[in-house]
């Protein structure tokens, strides 16, 4: 049985990934620190332990003792807004935490030359930053897109991505550099789908139909977290070491489609109230990427956006009951 280790198992993506891996026959261990989801919802068959990835000695001890066959590195400070107010913390977690993981693998390989794990490291499309402004729905950015991040979070993810390349080339540690675009699903908080589905369920409980919204004209491609997990597992099995891979939905739509899906699923018609506080000073007109590279490995999207929204509504109805 292959052994998988997931950092950031207390996050939205990690909480799904550990369960899906176990369902695929992996022995799974996950670590968490300040989880953003309710970890009681995680598959009870998954072994969990608390670990601040900046604790290099604890990371070293775990890797040396467990020696996972595949490592999915998701732990991060993942909020761009927080990176402005605390860039030190953001860099410490995202950059030094990644260095600590690779140094632990490097040490394990020095003691056991036959140990050869695959490290799937989830970076972000935020590394492209300003470069995305020059693309269109007919010409989406590939992995050779310029790296021009626009906030400290994006810069930290560039460093993480390049550390994957460097440790692969210098020390032979097999890595897959994942550039993740918008992703959502049950347990997600803080994005448009999560916010709107939660508000809609609260309105349902209150008997109201006034939905507060921001900018609904931007174009986005939003991937289901379960499709993302499929992609990560494929990369753990098939990725070319040191290579970068975009993961993004191929379905691009305006944000008012989010409202339409919720209305159709819940059988309501909302009165939309635009809140100026929800309008960003600079909102990208288009945010999507080309995923031909990972599709060539056999990855396909299985969830429609409407199905994702429906599952999130069901999640909030149970959570808020």
C-alpha positions as a Markdown table, in Angstrom:
| # | Residue | x | y | z |
|---|---|---|---|---|
| 1 | Unk | 0.0 | 0.0 | 0.0 |
| 2 | Unk | 1.4 | 3.4 | -1.0 |
| 3 | Unk | 1.8 | 5.9 | 1.8 |
| 4 | Unk | 0.7 | 9.5 | 1.2 |
| 5 | Unk | 1.3 | 12.5 | 3.4 |
| 6 | Unk | -0.8 | 15.7 | 3.1 |
| 7 | Unk | 0.3 | 19.0 | 4.7 |
| 8 | Unk | -2.5 | 21.4 | 5.2 |
| 9 | Unk | -5.0 | 18.6 | 5.7 |
| 10 | Unk | -7.2 | 21.0 | 7.8 |
| 11 | Unk | -7.7 | 23.3 | 4.7 |
| 12 | Unk | -10.6 | 22.9 | 2.3 |
| 13 | Unk | -8.5 | 21.2 | -0.4 |
| 14 | Unk | -6.5 | 19.0 | 2.0 |
| 15 | Unk | -9.6 | 17.9 | 3.9 |
| 16 | Unk | -11.1 | 16.5 | 0.6 |
| 17 | Unk | -7.8 | 15.1 | -0.6 |
| 18 | Unk | -7.0 | 12.9 | 2.4 |
| 19 | Unk | -10.5 | 11.3 | 2.1 |
| 20 | Unk | -10.2 | 10.7 | -1.7 |
| 21 | Unk | -6.7 | 9.3 | -1.3 |
| 22 | Unk | -7.9 | 6.8 | 1.3 |
| 23 | Unk | -10.7 | 5.8 | -1.0 |
| 24 | Unk | -8.2 | 5.1 | -3.7 |
| 25 | Unk | -6.3 | 2.7 | -1.5 |
| 26 | Unk | -3.6 | 4.9 | -0.1 |
| 27 | Unk | -2.4 | 4.8 | 3.5 |
| 28 | Unk | -2.9 | 8.5 | 4.5 |
| 29 | Unk | -1.4 | 10.7 | 7.1 |
| 30 | Unk | -2.3 | 14.4 | 7.2 |
| 31 | Unk | -1.0 | 17.3 | 9.3 |
| 32 | Unk | -2.8 | 20.5 | 10.1 |
| 33 | Unk | -2.1 | 23.8 | 12.0 |
| 34 | Unk | -4.9 | 26.4 | 12.6 |
| 35 | Unk | -7.3 | 24.5 | 10.4 |
| 36 | Unk | -9.8 | 26.5 | 8.3 |
| 37 | Unk | -12.3 | 23.7 | 8.1 |
| 38 | Unk | -14.0 | 21.5 | 10.8 |
| 39 | Unk | -11.6 | 18.6 | 10.9 |
| 40 | Unk | -14.3 | 16.5 | 12.6 |
| 41 | Unk | -15.7 | 16.3 | 9.1 |
| 42 | Unk | -12.6 | 14.5 | 7.7 |
| 43 | Unk | -12.7 | 10.8 | 7.1 |
| 44 | Unk | -12.0 | 9.2 | 10.5 |
| 45 | Unk | -9.8 | 6.6 | 8.9 |
| 46 | Unk | -7.2 | 9.3 | 8.1 |
| 47 | Unk | -4.4 | 9.7 | 10.6 |
| 48 | Unk | -4.1 | 13.4 | 11.6 |
| 49 | Unk | -1.5 | 15.2 | 13.7 |
| 50 | Unk | -0.7 | 18.8 | 14.4 |
| 51 | Unk | 2.3 | 20.4 | 12.8 |
| 52 | Unk | 3.4 | 23.9 | 12.1 |
| 53 | Unk | 5.4 | 23.4 | 8.9 |
| 54 | Unk | 7.9 | 26.0 | 10.2 |
| 55 | Unk | 8.9 | 23.5 | 12.9 |
| 56 | Unk | 11.7 | 22.0 | 10.8 |
| 57 | Unk | 12.8 | 19.5 | 13.4 |
| 58 | Unk | 9.4 | 18.0 | 13.8 |
| 59 | Unk | 9.0 | 17.9 | 10.0 |
| 60 | Unk | 12.4 | 16.2 | 9.7 |
| 61 | Unk | 11.5 | 13.6 | 12.4 |
| 62 | Unk | 8.2 | 12.8 | 10.7 |
| 63 | Unk | 9.6 | 12.4 | 7.2 |
| 64 | Unk | 12.6 | 10.3 | 8.5 |
| 65 | Unk | 10.2 | 7.9 | 10.4 |
| 66 | Unk | 7.3 | 7.7 | 8.0 |
| 67 | Unk | 9.0 | 8.0 | 4.6 |
| 68 | Unk | 5.8 | 8.7 | 2.5 |
| 69 | Unk | 5.8 | 7.6 | -1.1 |
| 70 | Unk | 4.0 | 10.8 | -2.2 |
| 71 | Unk | 3.8 | 14.1 | -0.4 |
| 72 | Unk | 1.1 | 16.6 | -1.2 |
| 73 | Unk | 2.2 | 20.0 | 0.1 |
| 74 | Unk | -0.8 | 22.3 | 0.6 |
| 75 | Unk | 0.0 | 24.0 | 3.9 |
| 76 | Unk | 0.3 | 27.7 | 3.3 |
| 77 | Unk | -0.7 | 31.2 | 4.3 |
| 78 | Unk | -3.1 | 31.5 | 1.4 |
| 79 | Unk | -4.8 | 34.9 | 1.8 |
| 80 | Unk | -3.4 | 37.7 | -0.4 |
| 81 | Unk | -5.0 | 40.4 | 1.8 |
| 82 | Unk | -3.2 | 39.1 | 4.9 |
| 83 | Unk | 0.1 | 39.0 | 3.0 |
| 84 | Unk | -0.1 | 42.8 | 2.7 |
| 85 | Unk | -0.5 | 43.3 | 6.5 |
| 86 | Unk | 1.9 | 40.5 | 7.5 |
| 87 | Unk | 4.4 | 39.7 | 4.7 |
| 88 | Unk | 6.9 | 38.3 | 7.2 |
| 89 | Unk | 4.5 | 35.6 | 8.3 |
| 90 | Unk | 3.5 | 34.9 | 4.7 |
| 91 | Unk | 7.1 | 34.4 | 3.6 |
| 92 | Unk | 8.0 | 32.4 | 6.7 |
| 93 | Unk | 5.1 | 29.9 | 6.2 |
| 94 | Unk | 5.1 | 29.6 | 2.4 |
| 95 | Unk | 8.9 | 29.8 | 1.7 |
| 96 | Unk | 10.6 | 28.6 | 4.8 |
| 97 | Unk | 8.0 | 25.9 | 5.4 |
| 98 | Unk | 8.6 | 24.6 | 1.9 |
| 99 | Unk | 12.4 | 24.7 | 2.4 |
| 100 | Unk | 11.9 | 22.7 | 5.6 |
| 101 | Unk | 9.9 | 20.0 | 3.8 |
| 102 | Unk | 12.5 | 19.6 | 1.1 |
| 103 | Unk | 15.4 | 19.6 | 3.5 |
| 104 | Unk | 13.6 | 16.8 | 5.4 |
| 105 | Unk | 13.3 | 14.8 | 2.2 |
| 106 | Unk | 16.9 | 15.5 | 1.2 |
| 107 | Unk | 18.0 | 14.2 | 4.6 |
| 108 | Unk | 15.9 | 11.1 | 4.3 |
| 109 | Unk | 17.4 | 10.4 | 0.9 |
| 110 | Unk | 20.9 | 10.9 | 2.1 |
| 111 | Unk | 20.3 | 8.2 | 4.8 |
| 112 | Unk | 18.3 | 5.9 | 2.4 |
| 113 | Unk | 19.4 | 6.3 | -1.2 |
| 114 | Unk | 16.5 | 4.2 | -2.3 |
| 115 | Unk | 13.9 | 6.6 | -0.9 |
| 116 | Unk | 12.5 | 8.5 | -3.9 |
| 117 | Unk | 9.1 | 10.2 | -3.1 |
| 118 | Unk | 7.1 | 12.4 | -5.4 |
| 119 | Unk | 6.4 | 15.9 | -3.9 |
| 120 | Unk | 3.3 | 17.6 | -5.4 |
| 121 | Unk | 3.5 | 21.2 | -4.3 |
| 122 | Unk | 0.4 | 23.4 | -4.7 |
| 123 | Unk | 1.4 | 26.9 | -5.7 |
| 124 | Unk | -1.0 | 29.4 | -7.2 |
| 125 | Unk | -1.9 | 31.2 | -10.4 |
| 126 | Unk | -1.2 | 34.3 | -8.4 |
| 127 | Unk | 2.4 | 33.9 | -9.5 |
| 128 | Unk | 1.3 | 35.1 | -13.0 |
| 129 | Unk | -0.1 | 38.3 | -11.6 |
| 130 | Unk | 0.0 | 41.2 | -14.1 |
| 131 | Unk | 0.9 | 38.9 | -17.0 |
| 132 | Unk | -2.7 | 37.6 | -17.0 |
| 133 | Unk | -3.9 | 41.0 | -18.2 |
| 134 | Unk | -2.7 | 40.3 | -21.7 |
| 135 | Unk | -4.7 | 37.1 | -22.2 |
| 136 | Unk | -8.2 | 36.4 | -23.5 |
| 137 | Unk | -10.6 | 33.4 | -23.4 |
| 138 | Unk | -9.2 | 32.4 | -26.8 |
| 139 | Unk | -5.6 | 32.6 | -25.6 |
| 140 | Unk | -5.2 | 31.4 | -22.1 |
| 141 | Unk | -1.9 | 31.4 | -20.2 |
| 142 | Unk | 0.2 | 28.3 | -20.4 |
| 143 | Unk | 2.9 | 27.3 | -17.9 |
| 144 | Unk | 5.5 | 29.4 | -19.8 |
| 145 | Unk | 3.6 | 32.6 | -18.9 |
| 146 | Unk | 5.7 | 35.3 | -17.3 |
| 147 | Unk | 5.8 | 35.4 | -13.4 |
| 148 | Unk | 4.8 | 38.9 | -12.4 |
| 149 | Unk | 3.0 | 38.6 | -9.0 |
| 150 | Unk | 1.2 | 41.6 | -7.6 |
| 151 | Unk | 1.2 | 41.0 | -3.9 |
| 152 | Unk | 3.5 | 39.4 | -1.3 |
| 153 | Unk | 1.4 | 36.2 | -1.3 |
| 154 | Unk | 2.1 | 35.8 | -5.1 |
| 155 | Unk | 5.8 | 36.5 | -4.6 |
| 156 | Unk | 5.9 | 33.8 | -1.9 |
| 157 | Unk | 4.3 | 31.3 | -4.2 |
| 158 | Unk | 6.8 | 32.1 | -7.0 |
| 159 | Unk | 9.6 | 31.3 | -4.5 |
| 160 | Unk | 7.8 | 28.0 | -3.6 |
| 161 | Unk | 7.4 | 27.1 | -7.2 |
| 162 | Unk | 11.1 | 27.8 | -8.0 |
| 163 | Unk | 12.2 | 25.9 | -4.9 |
| 164 | Unk | 10.5 | 22.8 | -6.4 |
| 165 | Unk | 12.6 | 23.3 | -9.6 |
| 166 | Unk | 15.8 | 24.0 | -7.7 |
| 167 | Unk | 15.6 | 21.0 | -5.3 |
| 168 | Unk | 14.7 | 18.8 | -8.3 |
| 169 | Unk | 17.6 | 19.9 | -10.4 |
| 170 | Unk | 20.2 | 20.1 | -7.6 |
| 171 | Unk | 19.3 | 17.2 | -5.5 |
| 172 | Unk | 17.1 | 14.9 | -7.6 |
| 173 | Unk | 14.0 | 15.3 | -5.5 |
| 174 | Unk | 11.0 | 14.6 | -7.7 |
| 175 | Unk | 8.6 | 17.5 | -7.7 |
| 176 | Unk | 5.4 | 18.7 | -9.5 |
| 177 | Unk | 4.8 | 22.4 | -9.5 |
| 178 | Unk | 1.0 | 23.0 | -9.4 |
| 179 | Unk | -0.3 | 26.4 | -10.5 |
| 180 | Unk | -3.9 | 26.4 | -9.1 |
| 181 | Unk | -6.5 | 28.8 | -10.4 |
| 182 | Unk | -9.9 | 29.3 | -8.8 |
| 183 | Unk | -11.2 | 26.3 | -7.0 |
| 184 | Unk | -14.3 | 25.8 | -4.7 |
| 185 | Unk | -16.5 | 23.1 | -3.1 |
| 186 | Unk | -18.1 | 22.0 | 0.1 |
| 187 | Unk | -16.2 | 23.4 | 3.2 |
| 188 | Unk | -14.9 | 26.3 | 1.3 |
| 189 | Unk | -15.2 | 29.8 | 2.8 |
| 190 | Unk | -14.2 | 33.2 | 1.6 |
| 191 | Unk | -14.8 | 33.0 | -2.2 |
| 192 | Unk | -17.8 | 34.0 | -4.3 |
| 193 | Unk | -19.4 | 30.6 | -4.5 |
| 194 | Unk | -19.1 | 29.9 | -0.8 |
| 195 | Unk | -20.2 | 33.4 | 0.2 |
| 196 | Unk | -23.2 | 33.4 | -2.1 |
| 197 | Unk | -24.4 | 29.8 | -1.3 |
| 198 | Unk | -24.1 | 30.5 | 2.4 |
| 199 | Unk | -26.0 | 33.8 | 2.1 |
| 200 | Unk | -28.7 | 32.1 | 0.0 |
| 201 | Unk | -29.2 | 29.4 | 2.7 |
| 202 | Unk | -29.4 | 32.0 | 5.4 |
| 203 | Unk | -31.9 | 34.0 | 3.4 |
| 204 | Unk | -33.9 | 30.8 | 2.9 |
| 205 | Unk | -34.0 | 30.4 | 6.7 |
| 206 | Unk | -35.0 | 34.1 | 7.2 |
| 207 | Unk | -37.6 | 34.1 | 4.4 |
| 208 | Unk | -35.9 | 36.9 | 2.6 |
| 209 | Unk | -34.7 | 37.2 | -1.1 |
| 210 | Unk | -32.3 | 40.2 | -0.9 |
| 211 | Unk | -28.8 | 39.0 | -2.0 |
| 212 | Unk | -25.9 | 41.3 | -1.4 |
| 213 | Unk | -23.4 | 41.1 | -4.3 |
| 214 | Unk | -20.3 | 42.8 | -5.6 |
| 215 | Unk | -19.0 | 42.8 | -9.2 |
| 216 | Unk | -20.8 | 40.2 | -11.3 |
| 217 | Unk | -19.3 | 41.0 | -14.7 |
| 218 | Unk | -15.8 | 39.5 | -14.2 |
| 219 | Unk | -15.0 | 36.3 | -16.1 |
| 220 | Unk | -13.8 | 33.3 | -14.1 |
| 221 | Unk | -13.2 | 29.6 | -14.4 |
| 222 | Unk | -14.0 | 27.9 | -11.1 |
| 223 | Unk | -12.9 | 24.3 | -10.6 |
| 224 | Unk | -14.6 | 21.7 | -8.3 |
| 225 | Unk | -12.3 | 20.7 | -5.4 |
| 226 | Unk | -12.9 | 17.0 | -6.2 |
| 227 | Unk | -11.7 | 17.5 | -9.7 |
| 228 | Unk | -8.6 | 19.3 | -8.3 |
| 229 | Unk | -7.9 | 16.3 | -6.1 |
| 230 | Unk | -8.1 | 13.9 | -9.0 |
| 231 | Unk | -5.5 | 16.2 | -10.8 |
| 232 | Unk | -3.2 | 16.2 | -7.8 |
| 233 | Unk | -3.3 | 12.4 | -7.5 |
| 234 | Unk | -2.6 | 12.0 | -11.2 |
| 235 | Unk | 0.4 | 14.3 | -10.8 |
| 236 | Unk | 1.6 | 12.3 | -7.9 |
| 237 | Unk | 1.6 | 9.2 | -10.2 |
| 238 | Unk | 2.6 | 10.6 | -13.6 |
| 239 | Unk | 4.1 | 14.1 | -13.4 |
| 240 | Unk | 7.4 | 14.7 | -15.1 |
| 241 | Unk | 9.8 | 15.7 | -12.3 |
| 242 | Unk | 10.4 | 19.4 | -11.9 |
| 243 | Unk | 7.7 | 20.4 | -14.3 |
| 244 | Unk | 4.9 | 23.0 | -13.8 |
| 245 | Unk | 1.3 | 22.2 | -14.4 |
| 246 | Unk | -1.7 | 24.6 | -14.5 |
| 247 | Unk | -4.9 | 23.3 | -13.0 |
| 248 | Unk | -8.1 | 25.2 | -13.9 |
| 249 | Unk | -11.6 | 24.6 | -15.0 |
| 250 | Unk | -12.1 | 24.9 | -18.8 |
| 251 | Unk | -15.5 | 26.5 | -18.3 |
| 252 | Unk | -15.4 | 30.3 | -18.2 |
| 253 | Unk | -18.4 | 32.3 | -17.2 |
| 254 | Unk | -19.5 | 35.7 | -15.8 |
| 255 | Unk | -20.0 | 35.9 | -12.1 |
| 256 | Unk | -23.8 | 36.5 | -12.5 |
| 257 | Unk | -23.9 | 32.8 | -13.5 |
| 258 | Unk | -23.3 | 32.0 | -9.8 |
| 259 | Unk | -26.5 | 33.7 | -8.9 |
| 260 | Unk | -28.4 | 32.1 | -11.8 |
| 261 | Unk | -27.3 | 28.6 | -10.7 |
| 262 | Unk | -28.3 | 29.2 | -7.0 |
| 263 | Unk | -31.7 | 30.6 | -8.2 |
| 264 | Unk | -32.4 | 27.6 | -10.4 |
| 265 | Unk | -31.3 | 25.0 | -7.7 |
| 266 | Unk | -33.2 | 26.7 | -4.9 |
| 267 | Unk | -36.2 | 27.7 | -6.9 |
| 268 | Unk | -36.0 | 31.4 | -5.9 |
| 269 | Unk | -35.6 | 34.8 | -7.6 |
| 270 | Unk | -33.2 | 37.2 | -5.7 |
| 271 | Unk | -33.4 | 40.9 | -5.4 |
| 272 | Unk | -29.7 | 41.8 | -6.0 |
| 273 | Unk | -28.3 | 44.6 | -3.8 |
| 274 | Unk | -24.8 | 45.7 | -4.8 |
| 275 | Unk | -22.5 | 46.6 | -1.9 |
| 276 | Unk | -19.7 | 49.0 | -2.8 |
| 277 | Unk | -17.6 | 47.5 | -0.1 |
| 278 | Unk | -17.5 | 44.2 | -2.1 |
| 279 | Unk | -16.1 | 46.0 | -5.2 |
| 280 | Unk | -12.4 | 45.5 | -5.5 |
| 281 | Unk | -10.3 | 48.5 | -6.7 |
| 282 | Unk | -8.7 | 46.3 | -9.4 |
| 283 | Unk | -10.7 | 43.2 | -10.3 |
| 284 | Unk | -9.2 | 41.1 | -13.1 |
| 285 | Unk | -11.6 | 41.0 | -16.1 |
| 286 | Unk | -10.5 | 37.4 | -16.8 |
| 287 | Unk | -9.0 | 34.8 | -14.6 |
| 288 | Unk | -8.4 | 31.4 | -16.2 |
| 289 | Unk | -5.6 | 29.2 | -17.5 |
| 290 | Unk | -4.7 | 26.7 | -20.2 |
| 291 | Unk | -4.6 | 23.1 | -18.8 |
| 292 | Unk | -3.6 | 21.1 | -21.9 |
| 293 | Unk | -0.5 | 19.9 | -20.1 |
| 294 | Unk | -2.2 | 18.1 | -17.3 |
| 295 | Unk | -5.0 | 16.9 | -19.6 |
| 296 | Unk | -2.3 | 15.1 | -21.6 |
| 297 | Unk | -1.7 | 12.9 | -18.5 |
| 298 | Unk | -5.4 | 11.8 | -18.5 |
| 299 | Unk | -7.0 | 14.4 | -16.2 |
| 300 | Unk | -10.6 | 15.4 | -17.0 |
| 301 | Unk | -13.2 | 17.5 | -15.2 |
| 302 | Unk | -16.1 | 15.5 | -14.0 |
| 303 | Unk | -18.2 | 18.0 | -12.0 |
| 304 | Unk | -20.2 | 20.8 | -13.6 |
| 305 | Unk | -20.3 | 24.1 | -11.8 |
| 306 | Unk | -24.0 | 23.7 | -11.2 |
| 307 | Unk | -23.4 | 20.4 | -9.4 |
| 308 | Unk | -20.7 | 22.1 | -7.3 |
| 309 | Unk | -23.1 | 24.8 | -6.3 |
| 310 | Unk | -25.8 | 22.3 | -5.5 |
| 311 | Unk | -23.5 | 20.3 | -3.3 |
| 312 | Unk | -22.4 | 23.5 | -1.5 |
| 313 | Unk | -26.0 | 24.5 | -0.9 |
| 314 | Unk | -26.6 | 21.1 | 0.6 |
| 315 | Unk | -23.5 | 21.5 | 2.8 |
| 316 | Unk | -24.6 | 24.9 | 4.2 |
| 317 | Unk | -28.1 | 23.6 | 4.8 |
| 318 | Unk | -26.7 | 20.9 | 7.0 |
| 319 | Unk | -24.1 | 23.1 | 8.6 |
| 320 | Unk | -26.5 | 25.9 | 9.4 |
| 321 | Unk | -29.4 | 23.7 | 10.5 |
